[in-house]
């Protein structure tokens, strides 16, 4: 008996190991039209129009990310399309990057790197380019999910005092006491511009902001103004409101560390994320069940 292999569209190239796993069980097609399953990246907006164009045969969208703000979940539910994400496997890598941004900012590593590359004259001095330690700092973790809790654990290992802020907590009061604010919330209507001009002014002038969640959680224009005016002391950003564009006002500032969305960017992490996508496709298209990492 001839069995037709499910058709799967992958929106962008994936690691070789993931590509090979997909090709073993599915026929890869170049467009979402007519596909039974889709592997989507966070750069792809899967809305009602996208789902309509894909066709009624579509059964599953495996999002190659833990966040699903790029997918219209209500539209997927109406069409009975399963949406899956990639939780857990990127927790450690993203938390590590949050700590990297904290340490780079506090110890002025990025600033020092640029200084040396400009061939500025310097010599060792007890007062030269002094920074701050993470030890003893109060680190406010906004978002008490997997990544937030792991970031708190790592910060505590460096001697910091982590404070977790979840839904329903008085964020305004907690911001006033924090030395470092690290954002780990999903992007939604309730978290868009969660940190705006008003909340930035609640922070200590010596405090710094770290964002490894989604760019639009922060009002980037307001942040640039706050940094320029000395409302807060610095920021470390891995994500941007209009990614891949970055607010031009941030670029010349010395008190900002910028990285190009590297939170989950280790090879083993990206492969593990891809394999979760493969497992979700296999569950729905080959085994007729709902995957453990389904969000719809």
N, C-alpha and C positions, 0 to 999 in steps of 0.2 A: 504494500500500500504506500502510495506517495504522500508524504506529509509536507505541507507548505510551511516553511520556516517563517516565523513572525518577522515583520519588517520594522526596523528601528532606525530612526534618524538621530544623529549626534550633531549638536549645533556647532561644536568646535572640536579641533583635534584633542585627543586624550592621550595619556601616557601609553606607551607601547603595550605594557602588560594588560591594561584595561581594553585597549583596542583588540588584542588577540582574544581575550575572554569574550568580548561581544561577538566577534566574528565566528567563534566556535558554535554559537547557538542561534544567532540571528542573521538575517540579511540586512546589511547596512545600506540605507538609501540616502540620496543627496539632499532631499527636501522633506519637510514635515508632511506634505500632502500625501495621503495614502498610507502613512506610517501607523503601525499598531502601537508602537512605543516611541517615546522621545527622551533623549538625554539632553537636558537643557542646562545652560550655564546662567549665572546670575546676570550676565550681560544681555540675556534674551528675555523680552517681555512676553509672557505667555498669558495673553488676555483672551477675551471672548472672540475677537477677530482671528487671532492666531489659532485657537481651537476650532473655529468654524472652517478655516482654510485647511487645517489638517484633515478634517473629515470625521464622519460619525463612527468609523471603525477604530479610532484612537481609544486606547484603554488605559494607558499609564504614561505619566510624565515623571521621570526620575531627575530631580534637580541636583546638580553637581555642587551642592552647597548646603549648609545647615539652615541658612535663612531662606525663606520662600516669599519675600516681599516682591519678587519679580513675577509672581504667579497670581492670577485672579482665582483664588480658591473657590469662591462662590460659583464662578463660571464653570470650573472643573466639576464641582458637585452636581450642578444642573445637568451636565453631560455624562455623569457617572464615570468620570475619568479619575483614576487613582493618582494622587500626587505623593511622591516620596522625597525625602531629603537625606542628608548624610550626617546624622548626629554622632556624638561621642568621639569619632576617630580624629577630629581636628581640634579637640578640646585642648590637649597639651600644647600643640604647636601654636595656637592662637594666644593662649595664656603666656607662653614664653615670649611671644613678640610684644605683648603688652608690657611685660617686665623689661624687655630690651628697650622699648621706647622710654619707659620711666628712667632707667639707669642712664641711657644716652643723654636724656634731657638734664637730669640732675647733675651728672658728672661732665656735661658740656662736651661730649665726645664728638658730635657732629660739628659743633662750632670749632673745636680744636682741630679736627680733620681739615676743615676748610682753611683754617689759619695756616697750618703746615703746608698745604698744597699751594697757597699763595706765596710761599717762601718768605713769610714775614720774619723779621729778625726776632729771636727770642733766646732766653737762657733760663735755667732753673731759678725760681724765686719763690719764697714762701707765700707770697701774695698773688702769684700768677694764676689766672683762670681758675679761681676757687669755685667749687661746686658744693653740692650737698649730698649726704648719704641717705639711702632709703631707710636705714635703721632708725627707729624712733618716730618715723612719719606715720600719720594717720591716713590710711588709704581707703577712700570711700569707693566701694565696688557697687556701681549702679547696675543692677541686674544680677539676681542670685541664682542663675542657671548654672549649667555645667561649666562653661568657660569662666563665668564670674567667680564661682567657688574655687576653681583651680588657680585662677589669678590670685585670689585671696590667700590660698595655701602657699604659693610661691613667694608672695610679698611677706608673709609672716616668717618664712624661712630666712629672709634677709633682715629680720628684726623689726619689720614694720607692724603697725597695728591695723589690721583690716576691719572694716565695718561694712556689712552687707546691707544694701537697700533694695528691697523688693517692692512689688506692687502694694500700694496702700501705706507705705512708709512716708514720713514727712521729709521729703527730699530737700525742701528749702532749708530746714533746720540742720540737716546733715551736711549740706554744702558749706555752711558757715564754719564748720569745725574741721573740715578736711584739708590736709596738706596736698594730697593727690586725689584726683577724681578720675576713675577709670570706668569707661562706659562699655556695658556688655548686654544691651537690650536689643531685641529684634525691632526692626523698623515697621511701624504701623501708624495708624491715624493718631493714636494716643502717645506715640513717642517721637513723631516728626517734630523737629526743633524742640525736643525736650530740654536741651540746653540752649537757651536764647540769651538775648542781651540782659534781661532781668536776672536770670539765674547766674549768669557770669558775674554780675555785680554782687551777688550774695557770697561769692567765694572770697577767700583771703587774697590779698594782693601778692602774697608769696606762694600761692597755690598753683599747681599745674594740672592740665587736663589731658587725658589720654583717651583716644577713640580707636578701638579696633572692631567696632560693631558694624554700623552702617553710617555713611557720611551724613545723611540727612537728619540723623539724630541731633546733630549740632547745626545751628544757624552759622554757616561759615563766614558770612559777611560780618555778623556780630562778633564772632570770635576774632577775626582779623582786627577789628576795631578795638576790642578789649586788650589784645596783645600789644597793639601799637600805643595805646593810652596807658598801659601799665595797670589795667584793672586786675589782670592775673599775670603770673610770672612767666608762664610758658605753656606749650602744648606739644604733644606727640601724636601725630595722626597717621593712620594706615589706610583710612577710607575718606572719601570726599563726597560732598553733597551732589556735585555734577560730574562724577567720575567718568572718564579719566581726567577731566579738566580739574584744575586746582585754582582756587581763588588767587588771583594775581597778587593781592595785597599780602598774602602769606609768604610768598617766595623770598622777599628780601629780609625777612625778620630773622634775627640771630637766635631768638628764643623759641624756635620751632624746629622740631625734628619731623621730617616727612619721609614716609616709605610708600611704595606703590602697591598697596593691597597685598601684603605678603603674609597675612595672618596664618593661612594654612599652607604656605609655600615651602613645604619640604617634600621630597620625592615620595617617601614612604607614606606621608599623609595623603598626598594627592592620589596615589595608587589605591590606598584604603578607601578613600571617598568614592573613587570610580567603581571599586568592587561592590560597594553598597548599592550603587546605581544598577550594576549588573544583577545583583541579587533581587532588587525590586522588580526589574524587568522579567527575570526568570519566574518569580513568584506569581506575577499577574498573567503573563503571556504563556508560560509553559506549565504551571502548576495550578492555575486557577484559584489562587488564594491571595489574601491581602498581606502585603509585606509588613514586617515588624516596624519598619521605619516610615510607614505611611502617615501622612498628615491630613489626608481626606479619607 
